[in-house]
Amino acid sequence: QVQLVESGGGLVQPGGSLRLSCAASGSFSRIDSMGWYRQAPGKQRELVARISSGGDTNYADAVKGRFTISRANAKNTVYLQMNSLKPEDTAVYLCYAYALYNAGYYRDSWGQGTQVTVSS
């Protein structure tokens, strides 16, 4: 199992910045990729950004150029730096990890989510 704990959410004005953190712990062999999804009221969950163990990244078009995902592999921690925030970014942000376990299988794990609200 992988336990994921997010932090860093909050209320920010449009144009402001936040940095989200997600720390992974538990019993696993290694984490292949980590990232962030978000879900806003009335909208389906969408992938915001992901990063592989090798550092390859992907971003949703809506956040490209404004958000930056990074990873500290030694700590199994992923970060999301969010700049130039817009009201449309308001959502619950969910950390995920795709982990390999000692038995040889992969599983997805999800955090509880952290609320990001962008409002005047």
N, C-alpha and C positions, 0 to 999 in steps of 0.2 A: 504494500500500500504506500501511496504517496500522500502526505498531508501538505496542503498548500495554504499558506496564510498570506493574505494581501494586506497592504497598508498604503496610506498616502492619499486616499480619496478625501474629498471635501467639497466645499463651496468656493467657487472662484468666479470672478467677473470675466466677461468676454475679453479676450486678448491676454488673459493671464496664463499661468503655467502651474502644473502639478507634476509630481513624480510619483509613480506607483511602484511599489516593491512587492515581490512575491518570493517567499522563502519556502523551499521544499525540504521535507524531512520524511523519514520512514524507512522501510525495508525494501530496497530495490538494488539492482545491479548498477544501472546508470540511467540517466535521463537523456533521451535522444533529442527532443525538442521541447521548448517551452514557449508560451505566448499568452496573448490576451484576446479574449472575446469581450463583446459588450452587448447588452440588451437594454433597449429603451422601451418604455411603455408603448404598446401597440405596434411594436416592430419585432421582427425576428432577430434571433441572435446572429451576430456577424463577427467574423474574424477581423480583429484590428491589426494585429501584428504577430509574427512568430519568428523564432530564431532557432537555428539548429545548433547542435553541439559544436559544429565547426564554424559557427558565426554567420552562416547565410541567413538573410532576413527577407521577409515579405511583409508588405503593408497593404492595407485597404486603400483604394484610391482616395477615399474621403479624408484620410489622415496623412497621406504621403506628403513629405516636406514639412510637416508640423510635429509629428511624433517620431521618436527614436527609441527602438528597443535595444537593450543590451543585456549581457549575461555575465555573471561571475560563476564560472563552472565549478570552481573549488568550493563554493558555498551553495551551489545549486539554487542560485537566486537569479531572478530575472527582473529587469526594471523597464518601465515605460515612462520616458520623459515626454510630457505633453505640453507643447507650446502653442501660442496663438489659439487658445481654446475658443470654441464657438458654442452657442446654445445647443446646436445639433449634436454636440459631443456628450450631452447629458445622458447618462446611462449607468447601469450597474456594470462594472468592469470585472470580469472573471478571469482568473489565472488558470491556465491548464498546463499539464505536463504529460508527455508521452514517454513512459518509462519502460525499460527492460527489467524484468525480474529474474531472480536466480534460477527459476524453473525454465526459463527460456521463452517466455511470452511477454508481449507488450500490452499495456493497458493505458487508457486515458484516465487522468485524475483532474479534478476541478476544485478550485477554492470556493469559499462561500460568497465572494464578491465584495467589492468596495464601491460605494456610491460616489459618483462624480457628478456634480451639479454646476452648470455654467449658466449664470443668471446675473442680470443687473439688479 
